[in-house]
Amino acid sequence: MSDARTTAAGGMETSYGFKSVAAGEKQPLVNDVFHKVANRYDLMNDLMSGGLHRLWKDALVAWLNPPKRPGWKVLDVAGGTGDVAFRILEASGRQAHATVLDINGSMLSVGRDRAEKNGLAPHVDFVEANAEELPFPDNTFDAYTIAFGIRNVPRIEVALAEAFRVLKVGGRLLCLEFSAVDMPLLDKAYEAWSFKAIPGIGKMVTGDGEPYSYLVESIRKFPDQNNFAAMIARAGFERVAFRNYSGGIAALHSGWKL
């Protein structure tokens, strides 16, 4: 068991929180976590970010700046509930088309219901598939977004290579993820809140604290900002950059297929 961060050299593929698992074992365990939390997913993010995830997602959409024209296509990966995709659609004046891809059917079910309720169903598709093996041709999408999902993918480098493949030339990757806090005192306070409070609150709210323990541990294991930026560049992306939010509690990474 180790709480050391993984690096650009890898390690997340065998990391289930602080536990080490055999290759191939992580994905079923992660799937089980999200089946358990699907109906409380936004609440989970509220707990883990103090509600700030909503502002961070708005910042992602602002940096993406989707055009208000038909034919522009975005793939939102690990976004089953539609939270990011719906923001993008509204920012485009409902001109863009979104494809929401998630490996978890429970999460997608929540997203489909929300799309129907919000009148967005004509503008969005929902696809159950793996980020490591995208069921789309090369050069399909203008943008690829993923928010708080990449750390749950076992082979991150494979997912990034797939993102590069399905983007058009000139297309853009935006990845929002919990990251390494870079402010003294805040890092200690955030760590104490994460490990001591969140699993207990999760258990109180949902009756099961274990998924929240995994999610907190997975944040602590994820590569820091510079290491993750190096992974994005290694996948072929150019003009790689990141912005820290809330002292590095979250970071938004950007890369272009040029």
Buried (B, 14 or more C-beta within 10 A) or exposed (E): EEEEBBBBEBBBBBBBBBBEBEEEBBBEBBBBBBBBBBBBBBBBBBBBBEEBBBEBBEBBBEBBEBBEEEEBBBBBBBBBBBBBBBBBBBBBEBBBBBBBBBBBBBBBBBBBEBBEEBEBEEBBBBBBEBBBEBEBEEEBBBBBBBBBBBBBBBBBBBBBBBBBBBBBEEBBBBBBBBBBBBBEEBBEEBBEBBBEEBBEBBBEBBEBBBBBBBBBBBBBBBBBBEBBBBBBBEBBBEEBEBBBBBBBBBBBBBBBBE
